Structure formats: C-alpha cells, structure tokens
Amino acid sequence: MIARSRGHAPIHLDQLYHMLNTDWRPRPVEEFVTLHDAAIADERWVMDGNYSRCMQQRFARSTGVILLDVSTVTSLVRYLRRSWGKRDRIGGLDGGADSVKWDMIRHIAGAGRENRRRYRSILAGVSTPTIELTSSRQITRFCQQEGLSRGNVVAELLS
C-alpha cells in the first residue's frame, strides 16, 4: 500500500463519509466535512476515494494525486468483487456489510463516465504532480515500478 510504504496511516474516505456499524448510511454532510478537514490538517497523509464535495481543499494541501480513470465495466467488476469478496477488506466499513447495492450499480453505470470527465477537468487545474492510470495494465506497471502490491494499492486508491 502506498500509505504504509511511506510510513503513513491510510485515510479511507468511505470510512469518513459513512457511519460505522450501519449498512453504509452516510453521515450528515457537516460531520463528514469536519472529519475530512481534520484528516487533511495532518502534515502527511494518503487518502483514497473521491467525494468531490471536498476535492478542492484536499487538492490544495496534497503533494500529488493519482487518478484511476478506468472504464465503467472495470469499475462495476471491481465493485462486485469487493461486495462479494473478503469481509475484512482494506477500506471496508467497521460493522458495515459489503453487499451489492442497486443504487451503487446505478451510480457507477450512470454517473461513472461523467464523474471521470469532471475529475479530469478538476485535475487539470491542480498544480501538484498528477498520475492518471487508465487501465489495469497501467495500474500493474505503476505498482511494479513503486514496489507495491497491486491488489492492496487498488483497494487503497479506490475503496
């Protein structure tokens, strides 16, 4: 994992956004923003997820950004694997059941392409170094170059 390889604790936005011991029920927006802003107040951090509501302040403090811009099909396959896979996965929600949710499938299938365009547009204005990985092959190559386990990195970056 990127965070651990750098000696930092990973911050998983899904865990900040959703309430523990629920079936992925979102926190109130103000509570999420407070948790997010406290996390990026630290000197060093590695964070996974997007949650565009807080991207601007996160990017203002970041020293680099990695965007995984994979296809909608790849995103759906990864979501299904994650939902049916290990129960104690990296970035999972304590007390939350990883199960297939139709709302999430609709979100990935319907908003995925537009979100990817929006993220690329936002990143165009970021002054920190940015890496854009658009395929499984590129993700694997990046992990090999960095001496990272591919499975853990994808979980850390995507959660």
Solvent accessible surface area in square Angstrom, and as a share of the most:
residue,aa,sasa,rsa
1,M,21,0.09
2,I,17,0.09
3,A,0,0.00
4,R,152,0.56
5,S,63,0.41
6,R,119,0.44
7,G,68,0.66
8,H,38,0.17
9,A,79,0.61
10,P,27,0.17
11,I,28,0.14
12,H,15,0.07
13,L,0,0.00
14,D,20,0.10
15,Q,56,0.25
16,L,31,0.15
17,Y,48,0.18
18,H,23,0.10
19,M,46,0.21
20,L,85,0.42
21,N,117,0.60
22,T,24,0.14
23,D,86,0.44
24,W,42,0.15
25,R,137,0.50
26,P,66,0.42
27,R,42,0.15
28,P,71,0.45
29,V,58,0.33
30,E,127,0.57
31,E,72,0.32
32,F,1,0.00
33,V,39,0.23
34,T,90,0.52
35,L,60,0.30
36,H,0,0.00
37,D,56,0.29
38,A,62,0.48
39,A,15,0.12
40,I,7,0.03
41,A,69,0.54
42,D,86,0.45
43,E,153,0.69
44,R,172,0.63
45,W,42,0.15
46,V,25,0.14
47,M,26,0.12
48,D,2,0.01
49,G,34,0.32
50,N,61,0.31
51,Y,44,0.17
52,S,39,0.25
53,R,142,0.52
54,C,0,0.00
55,M,10,0.04
56,Q,120,0.53
57,Q,63,0.28
58,R,11,0.04
59,F,25,0.11
60,A,87,0.68
61,R,113,0.41
62,S,14,0.09
63,T,125,0.73
64,G,38,0.36
65,V,20,0.11
66,I,48,0.24
67,L,22,0.11
68,L,20,0.10
69,D,12,0.06
70,V,6,0.03
71,S,54,0.35
72,T,26,0.15
73,V,105,0.60
74,T,37,0.21
75,S,33,0.21
76,L,39,0.19
77,V,59,0.34
78,R,28,0.10
79,Y,15,0.06
80,L,50,0.25
81,R,167,0.61
82,R,53,0.19
83,S,3,0.02
84,W,171,0.60
85,G,35,0.33
86,K,153,0.65
87,R,153,0.56
88,D,138,0.71
89,R,32,0.12
90,I,47,0.24
91,G,4,0.04
92,G,12,0.11
93,L,10,0.05
94,D,99,0.51
95,G,57,0.55
96,G,18,0.18
97,A,59,0.46
98,D,14,0.07
99,S,50,0.32
100,V,43,0.25
101,K,52,0.22
102,W,174,0.61
103,D,100,0.52
104,M,70,0.31
105,I,33,0.17
106,R,146,0.53
107,H,89,0.40
108,I,16,0.08
109,A,56,0.43
110,G,61,0.58
111,A,32,0.25
112,G,14,0.13
113,R,145,0.53
114,E,94,0.42
115,N,18,0.09
116,R,54,0.20
117,R,119,0.43
118,R,90,0.33
119,Y,20,0.08
120,R,92,0.33
121,S,78,0.50
122,I,38,0.19
123,L,17,0.08
124,A,89,0.69
125,G,71,0.68
126,V,28,0.16
127,S,118,0.76
128,T,29,0.17
129,P,99,0.62
130,T,58,0.34
131,I,74,0.38
132,E,73,0.33
133,L,13,0.06
134,T,64,0.37
135,S,43,0.28
136,S,53,0.34
137,R,182,0.66
138,Q,61,0.27
139,I,0,0.00
140,T,46,0.27
141,R,113,0.41
142,F,20,0.08
143,C,2,0.01
144,Q,132,0.58
145,Q,134,0.60
146,E,74,0.33
147,G,69,0.66
148,L,20,0.10
149,S,61,0.40
150,R,75,0.27
151,G,51,0.49
152,N,59,0.30
153,V,0,0.00
154,V,16,0.09
155,A,30,0.23
156,E,1,0.01
157,L,24,0.12
158,L,51,0.26
159,S,11,0.07
